[in-house]
Amino acid sequence: MATNRTFTMLKPDAVANGYIGGILKMINDAGFSIIAMKYTKLSAATAGEFYEIHKERPFYGELVSYMSSGPIVAVILEKENAIASFRTLIGATDPTKADEGTIRKIYAKSIAANAVHGSDSDENAQIEGDFFFSKLERF
């Protein structure tokens, strides 16, 4: 069942490059409401826990290192058909293949430094949102 909520994370490259405002503006302009937002830095252990689903993949260590390299912004968003709408807004993982006007086409540097994370299912949006936010932190 669709929840009309999704989770995103502005990754260390986007934060370090000063893209928080631009990305949040694109999100707001696309009609999403911010339900919860947090500026934080993941430790290697916390990043490893968040990405545990990828633990057996060859890129896991590099991913954990990258995601713990600087601050991130974690956000729960709400909009009708949130998962699909947000995936369209962020564009393809590879910014060279992302559609014009998408967040990754504008702000991403590479497949690895792709500016934002976006949940791929209602189930993962719930898990990922719960990882960062208590019920009291959602509005």
Stockholm file with secondary structure:
# STOCKHOLM 1.0

chainA/1-139         MATNRTFTMLKPDAVANGYIGGILKMINDAGFSIIAMKYTKLSAATAGEFYEIHKERPFYGELVSYMSSGPIVAVILEKENAIASFRTLIGATDPTKADEGTIRKIYAKSIAANAVHGSDSDENAQIEGDFFFSKLERF
#=GR chainA/1-139 SS CCCSEEEEEECHHHHHTTCHHHHHHHHHHTTCEEEEEEEEECCHHHHHHHTGGGTTSTTHHHHHHHHTSSEEEEEEEECTTHHHHHHHHHCCSSTTTSCTTSHHHHHCCSSSSCSEEECSSHHHHHHHHHHHCCGGGCC
#=GC SS_cons         CCCSEEEEEECHHHHHTTCHHHHHHHHHHTTCEEEEEEEEECCHHHHHHHTGGGTTSTTHHHHHHHHTSSEEEEEEEECTTHHHHHHHHHCCSSTTTSCTTSHHHHHCCSSSSCSEEECSSHHHHHHHHHHHCCGGGCC
//
